[in-house]
Amino acid sequence: MNALARIFATPQGIVFLVAVLFAVVLGLINPAFFTTATLIDLARNGLVTGIFALGVMMVLASGGIDVSHTAIGAFAMYATMKIVLGIDLDLPIIAYFVIAAAIGAGLGLINGLLIGGLGLNTLIVTLGTLSFFRGALLTFLGTTYITSVPREVINFSRTILIRIENAVGQMVSLPASFLVLVAVTIALAIIMNFTLFGRKVYAIGGSEEAAQRIGIRIKRVKVLIYVIAGAIAGLAGMTHVTLSRMANPFDLVGMELNVIAAVVLGGARITGGHGTVLGTLLGVFVITMINTTLLMAGVPSYWQKFVIGCLIIVGTGLPIVFDRLAKHRQRMARPLEA
């Protein structure tokens, strides 16, 4: 019981309870919410956000922040389509994702060199590269929609893992693109939990000075963090193409608020040293559930932003409140022990 209480006293536990309560309320209003079709619909709607969020979680765990991930994703997806259509070769769909990930990694390297190599502020750098990458995309690659995507993309987008009928007779499906989220989730979970690199990421986020004392090469690790985050953003961009069956250079940018909100709600802290893959996916589920239900209810988009903004404040404020309460209990316990 004490262990269970400690779990629900954490920010992730509270987010989980909020998600459950929100789902119960929605289920009472609309019994059709508690169906497999609803879960599949939420999984599809949160697919791209989830991939982006996993990369951002790793950056936050290191004590940094990346707001350029959507611009990297948009650049990678559009550049990939331009390259493939330009060379006119029949490539397997996995090659499209590899190209997008490589482009994303290259853009992430720019962030990494500025942040890790030169020691510049993460927020300032990624705000600058957000505009830089987006401007480069629209200036040098183009502003027109690519609607004639290769047939490999079309075939992959038509590959369905699950298809069922919802309560109103509409077909709801989970595309094969969901496997990209699964692959990124497994890979990042292994990196963050079972490798020396993952421990270095958390160590740098916890205390950069202490990490340097124990011999961690902070600059090298930071560069690699942003390269991996860029590659994940590239995969998110390519996934978006397979879902929409077109490459729109104006897509994706603007999702930063939802992505960061999901990561923060999942337990990551702006100060670094915290963040889990499972918690991040839980945060994505909550954000997707709220946005989807508000949209279905006809709530204006500015109210959705208001709700997400409140969730970010709560998500960043709860850990601070918990830390202060813990320190207060420790101070109160010392006189009793004496």
Secondary structure, 3 states (H helix, E strand, C coil): CHHHHHHHCCHHHHHHHHHHHHHHHHHHHCHHHCCHHHHHHHHHHCHHHHHHHHHHHHHHHCCCCCCCHHHHHHHHHHHHHHHHHHHCCCCCHHHHHHHHHHHHHHHHHHHHHHHHHCCCCHHHHHHHHHHHHHHHHHHHHCCCCECCCCHHHHHHHCCEEEEEECCCCCEEEEECCHHHHHHHHHHHHHHHHHCHHHHHHHHHHHCHHHHHHCCCCHHHHHHHHHHHHHHHHHHHHHHHHHHHCCECCCCCCCCHHHHHHHHHHCCCCCCCCCCCHHHHHHHHHHHHHHHHHHHHCCCCHHHHHHHHHHHHHHHHHHHHHHHHHHHHHHHHHHHHHC
